Amino acid sequence: MRVPLVGHRCQTRRVSTPINGHVSHWFTEIPEPRDPLPGDRDADVCIVGAGYTGLWTAFYLKRADPSLRITVLEARFAGFGASGRNGGWLSGLAPGHRTLLAKKHGRPAVVRWQRALNGAVDEVIDVAAREGIEAGIVKGGSLRIARNEPQAQRLRAEVDESHEWGVPEVRLLPNSEVNQRIRIDDLHLAAFSPHCGRIQPAQLVRGLADVVERLGVTIYEQTPVTQISAGRAVTARGTVRAPTVLRATEGFTTTLPGLKRRWLPMNSAMIATEPLPADVWESIGWEGRETLGDTAHGFFYAQRTADDRIAIGGRAVPYRYASGIDRDGAVGQYTITSLREVLNTLLPQTRGIGIAHGWCGVLAVPRDWSAGVELDRATGLGWAGGYVGHGVTATNLAGQTLADLVLRRDTALVRMPWVGHRSKTWEPEPLRWLGVRGMYQAYRAADRHESGARAKTSPIAVVADAIARRP
């Protein structure tokens, strides 16, 4: 989560050793923080967290009712968390277990939810255009690839599942068409979805913060919240009293009292290359700026950035004991090296290209891998999150939904299946640490197993999925 000046692209860095941490590569510089809370204050709505969820909620509330006094409290600065560190996929991918939700609410309700998520991709693009937020957005769709037969089987199943959930636009592509888009080494199969755009994530969150301020929302940064209860958000600098208090803290939720096991702060890491020369881009292609990912168990996600780098991510150390959080995005050298190897294997044309930056951040994972949105009218306490890494778009839909709940609007959004959804808590330590670390060791073993001549998904991964209850 680093922060650039909104409207400025990442500046070229010619370095022999990658910058490590400093929030993320998406920030050309750490921003000058806004003023902290100057003491006790009153508001109509207090939002804890100035990431996508909190800022979108403030945006839709203020647009609907300009008279509302809205205060946003942020521990560091807007975009410090996952909103400023993610892979920049503005995607319609569902942040939840659709089959699980369908058992409770019916398949048509989940299909409506999926279509609303796809629609939120265009909503973000439209708002950014109207409000003058320059975030490097290109709606080029998303390519998912397979590089062996087990991965291809999973990809075919994903395409079939997309059709079942009301997204017939997702389709398999012949390799000849893929190679016209991106020349990928050792390609087995690919699929394309139009419901995705590439963004510069920190520019989006910083631009959104500026927009809500112009609308009259007050943002206090450098103000960690230490306790949330009915009618108040407590900080060391004062207390904000409000009849509605909304928690939008995602991966940092575990730092609040009583919420240590609510969600798991899962770590993900990224690297960004130096800008690629024109002749290298000519050999790769990628003119459509599609986002790119695969169906390995230890999957990667990537984009061609606005300033012609490649940013690629994947799992780092998946989980820190007792729900620990990284220190300003610092990531181990082993992870940087591993992601470089993934990139070089995928696109051999990148061999010899320098790595400019490595960083990591946390995403929130509920025990059933399904996000939720909730407002308790009796206490005025609400929250949204647990996006399992698919939050760039889902946060927009969550913000719209929270706004409707706060304003007591009877809309289709407040009847979506994730509204009121609560997951069980995670197991206590050391079971949590052992389970997550064991799960990802199993996935790495499964990928090695499948790299041979196997025709089906490794049974190691099948067992790991069952234990983790992953969708």
C-alpha positions, 0 to 999 in steps of 0.5 A: 500500500504505497501512495503516489500523488494521484494522477502521477504514474510510477516513476522509472527506477533504475536500481540493481537491488529491488526496493523492499517494502515501503508499502508497495510499488504503486506509490511513487512516494509515501504520501504526506498524511492528513491531520490526525483526530484533534480530540473528541468529535460527533458525527452521524456516521463514523467509518473505521478504515480509509481503504476501498470499503470505507471510502466507497461507503462514504462516497455513496452515503454522501452522494445520497444524503449530503447533509450527513456528517461522515468521519473516516478514521485511518490508522496510517493513510488512505490506501495503506492496506490492501487497497494500495498493495493489490494486483490491480484486478478490477474483476467480477470474481466472487469473494465467496463460496457461491455454492454455500451461499446458494444452499442458504439463499437459492441459486437465483439469488447468487446469480443476481449477486454475481451479475451485480459484481460484474456490473460493479466493474463498470460502476468503478470505471464510470465513477473514476471517469466522472470524478476525474480519478486517473488510475490507469484503467483499461478494461481489457478483460482477464486471461486465465491459463493452464500449463498442464493437463490437471490445470486445464481440467480445473480451467474447463470446470471454472468456465462451466461453473461461470456459465452455471452462475450466469456468466456465459461470456467466459469462454475458452480460447484456442491457443492461436488466439491467446498467442495473438494476445500474449505469447506465453511459454508452454501454454496448454489452455486458456480462458477469457472473461471480459469482466475485468479491468487493469488499474493502478490501485493506489491511484484509485484509492487516493483519488477516491479519498480526494473525491469524498473529501471534496464531497464534505467527508472528514478523513483523519489519518494517523489515528488508529482505532483501539476499540469499536462499540455501539455509538463510538470509535475510540482512539488514543487521540479522542473518541468519535461518537456516532449512532452508526459506526462501520468497520472497514478494516479488512486484513487489519481486523484482527488487531481490534479487541475480540476479533483476533479469530474473526478473519485470517490475515493471509499474506500475498506478495508482489514484484514489479519489473523495471520498464520493459524495452519496446523490443521486448514488448514486441516479442511478448505482445500484451497490447490489450492489457488483459490481466493474467493468472493461472490455475495452479494451486500456488497461483500467480496474478499479473498485469502490464502496468501503465508505465510498461512494467510487469507486476506479478504476485502470488503467495509469500509466507502465507500466514504469520503466527497469531495473525501477525501483520507485515512491517510496511510491506517488507517481503523475504528475498526468497519470495522475490526470487520465486516470483521472478522465476515464475515470471521468467518461466511464463515469459522467457522474454523477461530474462535479464529484466531487472526487478524494481520492487518487492512488497507484500500485504494481507487480505482477509479470509473468513473461515468459510472463504465468503465475504459479508456485509452487515448492519445491526440496527439495534446497535448501529454497528456495521461492517463489510469485508473478508474478500479473500483477495477479490476485493477491488470490485467487491468493495464497491458493491459492499460500499453501495450496500452498506450505504443502502443499509444505513439509509434504510433503503429497500433495494435489491442490494440489501437482499443480496446473499452476502448481506448478514452472512457471518462465518465461524471463527478460525481455530485458536493457535497453534492450530491456525498456524499449523493448518494454514502453513500445512495447507500451503505446503500441500499445495506446493507439493500438489503443483510439483506432483502435477508438473509431471505427466498426471492427467488429473488434479493431485489428490494432495490438493483435493485433501487440502481443499477439503480441510481448508473448506475452500470453494 
